Amino acid sequence: MYLDNGNAVITGNNNDNSRIIINDDYDNIRILDSIIWYIDNTKAQKIVEKLITRNSVQNPTSIVWHMYDFDGVTIVHTVTDTITYSPGVFEFSRTRTIS
């Protein structure tokens, strides 16, 4: 996505339950919640899904990656990062769980 003032950070697709990070007027900031990669444009089969949970200051506190089998439905691996901050916006620790 292109904005005249150049403040588009990243784009998502609202049809995929993700939001778009756009800072077009400093009063309208939306943060990405998820990203989904599909096999093709039918969106019937997923490849990878990334889910982000944020705290009150919009720092990610949990990032979950789901990797899908060839059928595009069955999750074969999950990677979860749990992040803590101290103080404020500085990352203090990150714990990764792989299943």
Summary of the structure (lengths in Angstrom):
residues: 99
radius of gyration: 15.6
end to end distance: 34.9
largest distance: 44.0
contacts: 239
relative contact order: 0.13
helix: 3%
strand: 49%
